[in-house]
Amino acid sequence: MVDFSVPESDQELVSDLLWSLGVVAIEERELSSDRIILRTSMGDDPENAVATVVSAFPDIAVERINIARSVADTWREHAVPTWVNDDVALVPAWIDAPKNSTPIYVEPLDTFGLGNHPTTVLTLRLALQHVRTGSTVFDLGCGSGVLAIGLAVLKQCRCNVYDIADSAKKAVEENARINNADHVSWVNGYPSKPSDAVLANILAPVLIEESERITNSVRSRGLLFLSGMRTEQVTRVLGEYSEFSLLDSDEMDGWTAVALQKK
């Protein structure tokens, strides 16, 4: 577990960043009259994720905490499905799917979320609306692989996935197995050929930094789905993607995802 000691004024912003990085739960503890401790699990190798948070909020204090597995996993008792649209639900792998739902089962392991963050829901919702059946898809920053697996299962897409977190590969393999998703493959970086559709549910600064390579990974007239952006960041991010036209967008709880088409 990792404890982040944050000013009370930054509590919501830091929590939003942690959720976007894929944590499965956050415990809030009052430290003093003006500081809060946010405790969460970030897997066995949290250094990259911790560095991202500290870079965004330099006055944060960080402490690693060792907690028994039986205690750390108590959040699983309270996990519930998340509806993507009227039919599709992201379902924790250890509970029953809601009646009359098309489930995508999610096992986050120690590092990744259940797909219930708005950025994930918005990305999958837009992709299900716009990606054609049988498309080739690249999921950049795939985490547990839920976006690619959803498209592989529901749209029969052939999906490549990649994440800088080494533990993501194991999570993707497990989630592909439990969903019988046969066409999801791990690649080490960007695929060698442009894809019909690219999903990039990552933080806005990374969307900006990686804009050229992301653009080149989409074929002519292909689709690009950008998420991980606070609504006030969208204009800045889209300024880096001038080769695309806006097709659609969706917003939830201050987060926005967009669907773009390459010109």
Buried (B, 14 or more C-beta within 10 A) or exposed (E): BBBBBBBEEBBEBBBBBBBBBBBBBBEEEEBEEEBBBBBBBBBEEBEEBBEBBBEBBEEBEEEEEEEEEEEBBEBBEEBEBBBBEEEBBBBBBEBEBEEEBBBBBBBBBBBBBBBBBBBBBBBBBBBBEBBEEEBBBBBBBBBBBBBBBBBBBBBEBBBBBBBEBEBBBBBBEBBBBEBEBEBBBBBEEBBEEBBBBBBBBBBBBBBBEBBEEBBEBBBEEBBBBBBBBBEEBBEEBBEBBEBBEEBBBBBBEEBBBBBBBBE
